[in-house]
Amino acid sequence: MLPYHGADIDFSINGKTAIITGGAAGIGNATARFFLEKGANVVLADCNPQTDAIAAALSPDRALGVTADILKGDDRQRIFDAACERFSQVDILVNCAGIVALDKAENLSEKDWGRTMDINLKGSFLMAQMAGRYFMAHKIAGNIVNMASQAGVIALDRHVAYCASKGAIIAMTKVLALEWGVHGIRVNAVSPTVVLTELGHKAWDGPVGDAFRQQIPGRRFAEPDEVAGAIAFLCSGAAGMITGHNLLIDGGYTIQ
């Protein structure tokens, strides 16, 4: 951990550069927009072929889009190289890329299990590994935030692969924080409930979503900006003593 230099009352990430996987849509895109508002540069890494145009629409000067597959080593290197070429260095990695395969455990295909583990867990680890190596090589007190889920803390019906992958991300986050803290690198996770992205609305608007909301003490789902704000806080100097933590953003769902 780095020495304490006083409280950062502004929760500042101004001038920092963040790579955000899954940045073309959903929570990743909301995080990119939030980071831009806080004065950071953002690199959107996504398999969407329109990623460059999406980034340019956010900010032609401080946002960069890289169409890439995080499971490919050459693509991961290309993301970091592009970020450094455009913004000189990388300070933050936010692992937002992920998928969900819904099915009963007895019916889930091996293909869906493998794809979920590859994208959610393996992809997050490989990006974090590259970031950790980069931070250590350049003596940067970097930040990594991994997207977990309330599904990594409690069981959800028809989510066996998703729950397993997100639970593993939480465990991985703790190990990385333990090993890399001596280098001044902080690693944390965030675990939202349902988030009302475009896909969240499609999946949860209606009677099923209404019933689920009644199980949440706060009686509502999360907005994308609420997750983005939590990520920004964890990457700021205000969270300088927080590492290896899993921040639940669930309106109290998992306390029951």
MIDOSE-1310 file (N, C-alpha, C; in nm, 2 decimals, decimal comma, always signed):
residues 256
mlpy	+0,08/-0,12/+0,00/+0,00/+0,00/+0,00/+0,09/+0,12/+0,00; +0,04/+0,23/-0,06/+0,11/+0,36/-0,06/+0,09/+0,43/+0,07; +0,19/+0,52/+0,11/+0,18/+0,60/+0,23/+0,05/+0,69/+0,22; +0,00/+0,72/+0,34/-0,12/+0,81/+0,35/-0,08/+0,95/+0,33
hgad	-0,15/+1,02/+0,24/-0,12/+1,16/+0,21/-0,24/+1,25/+0,23; -0,33/+1,21/+0,32/-0,44/+1,29/+0,35/-0,56/+1,25/+0,27; -0,68/+1,29/+0,32/-0,81/+1,25/+0,25/-0,82/+1,32/+0,12; -0,87/+1,24/+0,02/-0,90/+1,30/-0,11/-1,05/+1,33/-0,11
idfs	-1,09/+1,45/-0,07/-1,23/+1,48/-0,06/-1,30/+1,50/-0,19; -1,22/+1,50/-0,30/-1,28/+1,52/-0,43/-1,31/+1,38/-0,50; -1,26/+1,27/-0,44/-1,27/+1,14/-0,50/-1,21/+1,15/-0,65; -1,09/+1,21/-0,66/-1,04/+1,24/-0,79/-0,98/+1,13/-0,87
ingk	-1,02/+1,12/-1,00/-0,95/+1,04/-1,09/-0,91/+1,12/-1,21; -0,90/+1,25/-1,19/-0,87/+1,35/-1,30/-0,73/+1,32/-1,36; -0,73/+1,31/-1,49/-0,60/+1,29/-1,56/-0,56/+1,14/-1,56; -0,63/+1,06/-1,50/-0,59/+0,91/-1,50/-0,65/+0,85/-1,63
taii	-0,59/+0,74/-1,67/-0,63/+0,67/-1,79/-0,68/+0,53/-1,75; -0,80/+0,50/-1,79/-0,87/+0,38/-1,76/-0,90/+0,29/-1,88; -0,86/+0,17/-1,88/-0,91/+0,07/-1,98/-1,04/+0,01/-1,92; -1,14/+0,01/-2,00/-1,27/-0,05/-1,96/-1,31/-0,16/-2,06
tgga	-1,31/-0,28/-2,02/-1,35/-0,39/-2,11/-1,51/-0,39/-2,11; -1,56/-0,43/-2,22/-1,71/-0,43/-2,23/-1,76/-0,28/-2,23; -1,67/-0,19/-2,28/-1,70/-0,05/-2,26/-1,80/+0,01/-2,37; -1,84/-0,07/-2,46/-1,92/-0,02/-2,57/-2,07/-0,01/-2,53
agig	-2,11/-0,08/-2,42/-2,25/-0,08/-2,38/-2,26/-0,11/-2,23; -2,38/-0,10/-2,18/-2,41/-0,14/-2,04/-2,33/-0,07/-1,94; -2,30/-0,14/-1,83/-2,22/-0,09/-1,72/-2,09/-0,03/-1,76; -2,02/-0,10/-1,86/-1,89/-0,05/-1,90/-1,90/+0,08/-1,97
nata	-2,01/+0,11/-2,05/-2,02/+0,23/-2,11/-2,06/+0,34/-2,01; -2,15/+0,31/-1,92/-2,19/+0,40/-1,81/-2,06/+0,44/-1,73; -1,97/+0,35/-1,71/-1,85/+0,38/-1,63/-1,76/+0,47/-1,71; -1,75/+0,44/-1,84/-1,67/+0,53/-1,93/-1,72/+0,68/-1,92
rffl	-1,86/+0,69/-1,93/-1,91/+0,82/-1,93/-1,89/+0,89/-1,79; -1,90/+0,82/-1,69/-1,88/+0,87/-1,55/-1,74/+0,91/-1,54; -1,64/+0,83/-1,58/-1,50/+0,86/-1,57/-1,47/+0,99/-1,65; -1,53/+1,00/-1,77/-1,50/+1,12/-1,85/-1,55/+1,25/-1,77
ekga	-1,66/+1,24/-1,71/-1,71/+1,35/-1,63/-1,62/+1,38/-1,51; -1,55/+1,28/-1,46/-1,45/+1,30/-1,35/-1,31/+1,34/-1,40; -1,30/+1,36/-1,53/-1,17/+1,41/-1,58/-1,07/+1,31/-1,63; -1,11/+1,18/-1,63/-1,02/+1,07/-1,67/-1,03/+1,05/-1,83
nvvl	-0,93/+0,99/-1,88/-0,93/+0,94/-2,01/-0,98/+0,80/-2,01; -1,05/+0,75/-2,12/-1,10/+0,62/-2,12/-1,06/+0,55/-2,25; -1,03/+0,42/-2,23/-1,01/+0,33/-2,35/-1,12/+0,22/-2,34; -1,21/+0,23/-2,44/-1,32/+0,13/-2,44/-1,26/+0,01/-2,52
adcn	-1,26/-0,11/-2,46/-1,22/-0,23/-2,52/-1,34/-0,32/-2,53; -1,38/-0,36/-2,65/-1,50/-0,44/-2,67/-1,49/-0,51/-2,80; -1,57/-0,62/-2,81/-1,57/-0,70/-2,94/-1,67/-0,63/-3,04; -1,74/-0,53/-3,00/-1,83/-0,46/-3,09/-1,75/-0,39/-3,20
pqtd	-1,78/-0,42/-3,33/-1,70/-0,35/-3,43/-1,72/-0,20/-3,44; -1,83/-0,15/-3,37/-1,85/-0,01/-3,36/-1,79/+0,06/-3,24; -1,70/-0,01/-3,17/-1,64/+0,05/-3,05/-1,57/+0,18/-3,07; -1,50/+0,19/-3,18/-1,43/+0,32/-3,21/-1,52/+0,44/-3,22
aiaa	-1,63/+0,41/-3,30/-1,73/+0,52/-3,32/-1,80/+0,55/-3,19; -1,83/+0,45/-3,11/-1,90/+0,47/-2,98/-1,81/+0,56/-2,89; -1,68/+0,53/-2,89/-1,58/+0,61/-2,81/-1,58/+0,75/-2,86; -1,57/+0,77/-2,99/-1,56/+0,90/-3,05/-1,68/+0,99/-3,01
alsp	-1,80/+0,92/-3,01/-1,92/+1,00/-2,97/-1,92/+1,04/-2,83; -1,85/+0,97/-2,74/-1,84/+1,01/-2,60/-1,75/+1,13/-2,58; -1,63/+1,12/-2,65/-1,53/+1,23/-2,64/-1,43/+1,20/-2,75; -1,42/+1,29/-2,85/-1,31/+1,27/-2,95/-1,17/+1,29/-2,90
dral	-1,16/+1,36/-2,78/-1,02/+1,39/-2,73/-0,98/+1,29/-2,62; -1,07/+1,25/-2,54/-1,04/+1,17/-2,42/-1,09/+1,03/-2,41; -1,15/+0,99/-2,52/-1,20/+0,85/-2,53/-1,15/+0,78/-2,66; -1,10/+0,66/-2,64/-1,05/+0,58/-2,75/-1,12/+0,44/-2,75
gvta	-1,16/+0,40/-2,87/-1,22/+0,27/-2,88/-1,13/+0,17/-2,95; -1,12/+0,05/-2,89/-1,04/-0,06/-2,95/-1,13/-0,18/-2,96; -1,15/-0,23/-3,08/-1,23/-0,35/-3,10/-1,13/-0,47/-3,08; -1,17/-0,55/-2,98/-1,07/-0,65/-2,94/-1,14/-0,77/-2,87
dilk	-1,08/-0,89/-2,88/-1,12/-1,00/-2,81/-1,03/-1,03/-2,69; -1,07/-1,01/-2,57/-0,98/-1,01/-2,45/-0,93/-1,15/-2,43; -0,98/-1,25/-2,49/-0,93/-1,39/-2,48/-0,81/-1,41/-2,57; -0,77/-1,31/-2,65/-0,66/-1,33/-2,74/-0,54/-1,24/-2,69
gddr	-0,43/-1,30/-2,68/-0,31/-1,23/-2,62/-0,27/-1,11/-2,71; -0,27/-1,13/-2,84/-0,23/-1,02/-2,92/-0,33/-0,90/-2,91; -0,46/-0,93/-2,89/-0,56/-0,82/-2,88/-0,54/-0,75/-2,74; -0,51/-0,83/-2,64/-0,49/-0,77/-2,51/-0,37/-0,67/-2,51
qrif	-0,26/-0,72/-2,58/-0,15/-0,63/-2,59/-0,18/-0,51/-2,67; -0,26/-0,52/-2,78/-0,30/-0,41/-2,86/-0,38/-0,31/-2,78; -0,46/-0,35/-2,69/-0,54/-0,26/-2,61/-0,44/-0,17/-2,53; -0,35/-0,23/-2,46/-0,25/-0,16/-2,37/-0,16/-0,07/-2,46
daac	-0,12/-0,12/-2,57/-0,03/-0,04/-2,66/-0,11/+0,08/-2,71; -0,23/+0,06/-2,75/-0,31/+0,18/-2,80/-0,33/+0,28/-2,69; -0,36/+0,23/-2,57/-0,38/+0,32/-2,46/-0,26/+0,41/-2,43; -0,14/+0,34/-2,43/-0,02/+0,41/-2,40/+0,02/+0,51/-2,51
erfs	+0,00/+0,46/-2,63/+0,03/+0,55/-2,75/-0,05/+0,68/-2,74; -0,18/+0,67/-2,71/-0,27/+0,78/-2,71/-0,26/+0,87/-2,58; -0,25/+0,80/-2,46/-0,25/+0,87/-2,34/-0,13/+0,86/-2,25; -0,02/+0,80/-2,30/+0,11/+0,79/-2,24/+0,12/+0,67/-2,14
qvdi	+0,02/+0,65/-2,05/+0,02/+0,54/-1,96/-0,12/+0,50/-1,92; -0,12/+0,38/-1,85/-0,25/+0,33/-1,80/-0,24/+0,33/-1,65; -0,35/+0,37/-1,59/-0,36/+0,38/-1,44/-0,46/+0,29/-1,38; -0,57/+0,26/-1,46/-0,68/+0,19/-1,41/-0,73/+0,08/-1,51
lvnc	-0,77/-0,03/-1,46/-0,84/-0,14/-1,54/-0,97/-0,17/-1,48; -1,08/-0,16/-1,56/-1,21/-0,20/-1,51/-1,26/-0,31/-1,60; -1,27/-0,43/-1,54/-1,31/-0,55/-1,61/-1,46/-0,56/-1,61; -1,53/-0,51/-1,71/-1,68/-0,52/-1,72/-1,73/-0,62/-1,82
agiv	-1,64/-0,67/-1,91/-1,69/-0,77/-2,01/-1,74/-0,89/-1,94; -1,86/-0,94/-1,99/-1,92/-1,06/-1,93/-2,05/-1,10/-2,00; -2,09/-1,22/-1,98/-2,21/-1,28/-2,03/-2,28/-1,36/-1,93; -2,40/-1,40/-1,96/-2,48/-1,49/-1,87/-2,55/-1,59/-1,95
aldk	-2,54/-1,72/-1,91/-2,62/-1,83/-1,98/-2,72/-1,88/-1,88; -2,85/-1,86/-1,90/-2,95/-1,90/-1,81/-3,00/-2,04/-1,84; -3,00/-2,13/-1,75/-3,05/-2,27/-1,76/-3,04/-2,34/-1,63; -3,13/-2,44/-1,61/-3,12/-2,53/-1,50/-2,99/-2,60/-1,50
aenl	-2,93/-2,63/-1,39/-2,80/-2,69/-1,39/-2,80/-2,83/-1,46; -2,91/-2,90/-1,46/-2,91/-3,03/-1,52/-2,92/-3,02/-1,68; -2,95/-2,90/-1,72/-2,97/-2,88/-1,87/-2,86/-2,79/-1,93; -2,78/-2,73/-1,85/-2,68/-2,64/-1,90/-2,58/-2,71/-1,99
sekd	-2,55/-2,66/-2,11/-2,46/-2,73/-2,20/-2,31/-2,70/-2,16; -2,22/-2,79/-2,19/-2,08/-2,78/-2,17/-2,03/-2,65/-2,24; -2,08/-2,63/-2,36/-2,04/-2,51/-2,44/-2,07/-2,38/-2,36; -2,20/-2,37/-2,31/-2,24/-2,25/-2,23/-2,16/-2,23/-2,11
wgrt	-2,13/-2,34/-2,04/-2,05/-2,34/-1,92/-1,91/-2,28/-1,95; -1,85/-2,34/-2,06/-1,71/-2,30/-2,09/-1,70/-2,16/-2,14; -1,80/-2,12/-2,22/-1,80/-1,98/-2,27/-1,82/-1,88/-2,16; -1,90/-1,91/-2,06/-1,92/-1,82/-1,94/-1,79/-1,81/-1,86
mdin	-1,73/-1,92/-1,84/-1,60/-1,92/-1,76/-1,49/-1,85/-1,84; -1,49/-1,87/-1,97/-1,38/-1,80/-2,05/-1,40/-1,65/-2,05; -1,52/-1,60/-2,08/-1,53/-1,46/-2,09/-1,53/-1,39/-1,95; -1,61/-1,44/-1,86/-1,63/-1,38/-1,73/-1,50/-1,39/-1,64
lkgs	-1,45/-1,51/-1,63/-1,34/-1,54/-1,54/-1,20/-1,53/-1,61; -1,18/-1,61/-1,71/-1,05/-1,62/-1,77/-1,02/-1,48/-1,83; -1,11/-1,42/-1,90/-1,09/-1,29/-1,96/-1,05/-1,18/-1,86; -1,12/-1,18/-1,75/-1,09/-1,09/-1,64/-0,95/-1,11/-1,58
flma	-0,92/-1,24/-1,56/-0,79/-1,27/-1,51/-0,68/-1,23/-1,60; -0,69/-1,26/-1,73/-0,58/-1,23/-1,82/-0,56/-1,08/-1,84; -0,67/-1,00/-1,84/-0,66/-0,86/-1,85/-0,59/-0,81/-1,72; -0,64/-0,86/-1,60/-0,58/-0,82/-1,48/-0,43/-0,85/-1,47
qmag	-0,40/-0,97/-1,52/-0,26/-1,01/-1,52/-0,17/-0,92/-1,60; -0,22/-0,88/-1,72/-0,15/-0,79/-1,80/-0,13/-0,65/-1,74; -0,24/-0,61/-1,67/-0,24/-0,48/-1,60/-0,14/-0,48/-1,49; -0,14/-0,59/-1,41/-0,05/-0,60/-1,30/+0,09/-0,60/-1,34
ryfm	+0,12/-0,68/-1,45/+0,26/-0,68/-1,50/+0,30/-0,54/-1,54; +0,21/-0,47/-1,61/+0,24/-0,34/-1,66/+0,26/-0,24/-1,55; +0,17/-0,24/-1,45/+0,19/-0,15/-1,33/+0,32/-0,18/-1,26; +0,36/-0,30/-1,24/+0,48/-0,33/-1,17/+0,60/-0,29/-1,25
ahki	+0,60/-0,31/-1,38/+0,71/-0,28/-1,47/+0,74/-0,13/-1,47; +0,63/-0,05/-1,46/+0,64/+0,09/-1,48/+0,63/+0,16/-1,34; +0,62/+0,08/-1,23/+0,61/+0,14/-1,10/+0,49/+0,23/-1,08; +0,38/+0,19/-1,13/+0,26/+0,27/-1,12/+0,17/+0,21/-1,01
agni	+0,12/+0,29/-0,93/+0,02/+0,25/-0,82/-0,11/+0,24/-0,88; -0,13/+0,13/-0,96/-0,26/+0,12/-1,04/-0,37/+0,06/-0,96; -0,49/+0,07/-1,02/-0,61/+0,02/-0,97/-0,68/-0,07/-1,07; -0,73/-0,18/-1,01/-0,81/-0,28/-1,09/-0,94/-0,30/-1,02
vnma	-1,05/-0,29/-1,10/-1,18/-0,32/-1,04/-1,25/-0,43/-1,13; -1,28/-0,54/-1,07/-1,34/-0,65/-1,14/-1,49/-0,65/-1,12; -1,57/-0,67/-1,23/-1,71/-0,68/-1,22/-1,75/-0,82/-1,17; -1,80/-0,83/-1,05/-1,86/-0,95/-0,99/-2,01/-0,94/-1,00
sqag	-2,08/-0,98/-0,90/-2,22/-0,98/-0,90/-2,27/-1,03/-0,76; -2,40/-0,99/-0,73/-2,46/-1,05/-0,61/-2,47/-1,20/-0,63; -2,47/-1,24/-0,76/-2,47/-1,39/-0,79/-2,34/-1,46/-0,75; -2,24/-1,38/-0,72/-2,12/-1,44/-0,67/-2,12/-1,46/-0,52
vial	-2,23/-1,41/-0,45/-2,24/-1,41/-0,31/-2,35/-1,51/-0,26; -2,46/-1,50/-0,34/-2,57/-1,59/-0,31/-2,61/-1,67/-0,43; -2,69/-1,77/-0,41/-2,74/-1,86/-0,52/-2,86/-1,80/-0,59; -2,86/-1,80/-0,73/-2,97/-1,76/-0,81/-3,01/-1,88/-0,90
drhv	-3,14/-1,90/-0,90/-3,19/-2,01/-0,98/-3,16/-1,99/-1,13; -3,12/-2,09/-1,20/-3,08/-2,09/-1,34/-2,95/-2,02/-1,37; -2,87/-1,99/-1,27/-2,75/-1,91/-1,29/-2,63/-1,99/-1,25; -2,62/-2,12/-1,26/-2,51/-2,20/-1,21/-2,38/-2,15/-1,26
ayca	-2,37/-2,13/-1,39/-2,24/-2,10/-1,45/-2,20/-1,95/-1,41; -2,30/-1,86/-1,42/-2,28/-1,72/-1,39/-2,24/-1,71/-1,24; -2,31/-1,77/-1,15/-2,28/-1,77/-1,01/-2,14/-1,82/-0,98; -2,10/-1,93/-1,05/-1,97/-1,99/-1,03/-1,86/-1,89/-1,08
skga	-1,88/-1,83/-1,19/-1,78/-1,74/-1,25/-1,77/-1,62/-1,16; -1,88/-1,56/-1,11/-1,87/-1,44/-1,04/-1,81/-1,47/-0,90; -1,85/-1,58/-0,84/-1,78/-1,62/-0,71/-1,63/-1,63/-0,72; -1,59/-1,69/-0,84/-1,45/-1,71/-0,86/-1,38/-1,57/-0,88
iiam	-1,45/-1,48/-0,94/-1,39/-1,34/-0,96/-1,36/-1,28/-0,83; -1,46/-1,29/-0,73/-1,44/-1,24/-0,60/-1,32/-1,30/-0,53; -1,30/-1,43/-0,54/-1,18/-1,50/-0,48/-1,06/-1,45/-0,55; -1,06/-1,44/-0,68/-0,94/-1,40/-0,76/-0,90/-1,26/-0,72
tkvl	-1,00/-1,17/-0,70/-0,97/-1,03/-0,66/-0,90/-1,03/-0,53; -0,93/-1,11/-0,43/-0,87/-1,11/-0,30/-0,72/-1,16/-0,32; -0,70/-1,26/-0,40/-0,56/-1,31/-0,42/-0,47/-1,20/-0,48; -0,53/-1,14/-0,59/-0,45/-1,04/-0,66/-0,42/-0,92/-0,56
alew	-0,51/-0,88/-0,48/-0,49/-0,78/-0,39/-0,38/-0,81/-0,29; -0,39/-0,94/-0,24/-0,29/-0,99/-0,15/-0,15/-0,99/-0,21; -0,13/-1,03/-0,33/+0,00/-1,05/-0,39/+0,05/-0,91/-0,44; -0,03/-0,82/-0,48/+0,02/-0,70/-0,55/+0,01/-0,58/-0,46
gvhg	-0,04/-0,59/-0,34/-0,05/-0,47/-0,25/+0,09/-0,41/-0,22; +0,19/-0,49/-0,21/+0,32/-0,45/-0,18/+0,38/-0,35/-0,29; +0,32/-0,37/-0,41/+0,36/-0,28/-0,53/+0,27/-0,16/-0,54; +0,18/-0,14/-0,44/+0,09/-0,02/-0,44/-0,02/-0,04/-0,53
irvn	-0,05/-0,16/-0,58/-0,16/-0,19/-0,67/-0,28/-0,23/-0,58; -0,39/-0,17/-0,60/-0,52/-0,20/-0,54/-0,61/-0,28/-0,63; -0,67/-0,38/-0,58/-0,76/-0,47/-0,66/-0,89/-0,49/-0,58; -1,00/-0,45/-0,64/-1,13/-0,46/-0,58/-1,24/-0,52/-0,67
avsp	-1,35/-0,55/-0,62/-1,46/-0,60/-0,70/-1,59/-0,53/-0,66; -1,68/-0,52/-0,76/-1,81/-0,46/-0,73/-1,92/-0,57/-0,76; -2,02/-0,58/-0,68/-2,12/-0,68/-0,70/-2,26/-0,62/-0,70; -2,31/-0,58/-0,82/-2,44/-0,53/-0,83/-2,56/-0,63/-0,83
tvvl	-2,67/-0,58/-0,79/-2,80/-0,65/-0,82/-2,83/-0,63/-0,97; -2,95/-0,65/-1,01/-3,00/-0,62/-1,15/-2,97/-0,47/-1,17; -2,91/-0,44/-1,28/-2,88/-0,30/-1,32/-2,96/-0,27/-1,44; -3,02/-0,15/-1,44/-3,11/-0,11/-1,55/-3,05/-0,05/-1,67
telg	-2,96/-0,13/-1,73/-2,90/-0,10/-1,86/-3,01/-0,14/-1,96; -2,98/-0,12/-2,09/-3,08/-0,16/-2,19/-3,12/-0,30/-2,18; -3,02/-0,39/-2,16/-3,04/-0,53/-2,15/-3,12/-0,56/-2,02; -3,08/-0,49/-1,91/-3,15/-0,50/-1,78/-3,30/-0,47/-1,79
hkaw	-3,33/-0,37/-1,87/-3,48/-0,33/-1,89/-3,55/-0,45/-1,96; -3,48/-0,50/-2,07/-3,54/-0,60/-2,15/-3,57/-0,73/-2,07; -3,48/-0,76/-1,98/-3,49/-0,88/-1,91/-3,58/-0,87/-1,79; -3,59/-0,75/-1,73/-3,66/-0,74/-1,60/-3,78/-0,65/-1,59
dgpv	-3,81/-0,58/-1,70/-3,93/-0,50/-1,70/-4,05/-0,60/-1,71; -4,15/-0,58/-1,62/-4,27/-0,67/-1,62/-4,29/-0,74/-1,49; -4,38/-0,84/-1,49/-4,42/-0,90/-1,36/-4,30/-0,97/-1,29; -4,22/-1,04/-1,36/-4,10/-1,11/-1,30/-4,01/-1,01/-1,23
gdaf	-3,98/-0,90/-1,30/-3,90/-0,80/-1,23/-3,97/-0,73/-1,11; -4,10/-0,71/-1,13/-4,17/-0,65/-1,01/-4,16/-0,74/-0,89; -4,18/-0,87/-0,91/-4,17/-0,97/-0,80/-4,03/-0,97/-0,74; -3,93/-0,96/-0,82/-3,79/-0,96/-0,78/-3,76/-0,84/-0,69
rqqi	-3,81/-0,72/-0,74/-3,79/-0,60/-0,66/-3,84/-0,61/-0,52; -3,95/-0,68/-0,50/-4,01/-0,69/-0,37/-3,92/-0,77/-0,27; -3,82/-0,84/-0,33/-3,73/-0,92/-0,24/-3,61/-0,83/-0,20; -3,60/-0,71/-0,26/-3,49/-0,62/-0,23/-3,54/-0,52/-0,12
pgrr	-3,47/-0,51/-0,01/-3,51/-0,41/+0,09/-3,53/-0,27/+0,04; -3,45/-0,23/-0,06/-3,46/-0,10/-0,12/-3,57/-0,09/-0,22; -3,63/-0,20/-0,26/-3,75/-0,21/-0,35/-3,72/-0,15/-0,49; -3,60/-0,16/-0,53/-3,57/-0,11/-0,67/-3,44/-0,18/-0,71
faep	-3,41/-0,17/-0,85/-3,29/-0,22/-0,90/-3,19/-0,10/-0,91; -3,07/-0,13/-0,95/-2,96/-0,03/-0,95/-2,96/+0,04/-1,09; -2,93/+0,17/-1,09/-2,90/+0,24/-1,21/-2,76/+0,23/-1,25; -2,73/+0,23/-1,38/-2,59/+0,21/-1,42/-2,49/+0,32/-1,36
deva	-2,54/+0,44/-1,34/-2,45/+0,54/-1,28/-2,41/+0,51/-1,14; -2,50/+0,44/-1,07/-2,47/+0,40/-0,93/-2,35/+0,30/-0,92; -2,35/+0,21/-1,02/-2,24/+0,12/-1,02/-2,11/+0,19/-1,07; -2,12/+0,28/-1,17/-2,01/+0,35/-1,22/-1,95/+0,44/-1,11
gaia	-2,04/+0,50/-1,03/-1,99/+0,59/-0,92/-1,91/+0,51/-0,82; -1,96/+0,39/-0,79/-1,89/+0,30/-0,69/-1,75/+0,26/-0,75; -1,74/+0,24/-0,87/-1,61/+0,20/-0,94/-1,52/+0,32/-0,93; -1,57/+0,44/-0,96/-1,49/+0,56/-0,96/-1,43/+0,58/-0,82
flcs	-1,52/+0,56/-0,72/-1,47/+0,58/-0,58/-1,36/+0,48/-0,55; -1,37/+0,36/-0,59/-1,27/+0,26/-0,55/-1,14/+0,29/-0,62; -1,14/+0,36/-0,74/-1,02/+0,40/-0,81/-0,96/+0,53/-0,77; -1,03/+0,60/-0,68/-0,99/+0,73/-0,63/-0,90/+0,72/-0,51
gaag	-0,83/+0,83/-0,48/-0,75/+0,84/-0,36/-0,83/+0,83/-0,23; -0,96/+0,85/-0,24/-1,04/+0,84/-0,12/-1,05/+0,70/-0,07; -1,02/+0,60/-0,16/-1,03/+0,46/-0,12/-0,89/+0,40/-0,11; -0,80/+0,48/-0,07/-0,66/+0,44/-0,07/-0,63/+0,32/+0,02
mitg	-0,71/+0,29/+0,12/-0,69/+0,18/+0,21/-0,78/+0,06/+0,18; -0,85/+0,07/+0,07/-0,94/-0,04/+0,04/-0,88/-0,12/-0,07; -0,86/-0,25/-0,04/-0,81/-0,34/-0,15/-0,86/-0,48/-0,11; -0,89/-0,57/-0,21/-0,93/-0,70/-0,18/-1,08/-0,70/-0,14
hnll	-1,15/-0,59/-0,16/-1,29/-0,58/-0,11/-1,39/-0,61/-0,22; -1,50/-0,67/-0,18/-1,61/-0,68/-0,28/-1,73/-0,59/-0,23; -1,75/-0,49/-0,31/-1,85/-0,39/-0,27/-1,99/-0,43/-0,33; -2,08/-0,46/-0,25/-2,21/-0,50/-0,29/-2,30/-0,38/-0,32
idgg	-2,36/-0,37/-0,43/-2,45/-0,26/-0,47/-2,59/-0,32/-0,50; -2,65/-0,36/-0,40/-2,77/-0,45/-0,42/-2,90/-0,41/-0,34; -2,90/-0,29/-0,28/-3,01/-0,24/-0,21/-3,05/-0,33/-0,09; -2,95/-0,41/-0,05/-2,97/-0,49/+0,07/-3,02/-0,64/+0,04
ytiq	-3,02/-0,67/-0,09/-3,07/-0,81/-0,12/-3,00/-0,92/-0,05; -2,87/-0,91/-0,05/-2,79/-1,02/+0,01/-2,78/-1,03/+0,16; -2,84/-0,93/+0,23/-2,83/-0,93/+0,37/-2,93/-1,02/+0,44; -3,02/-1,07/+0,36/-3,13/-1,15/+0,41/-3,09/-1,30/+0,43
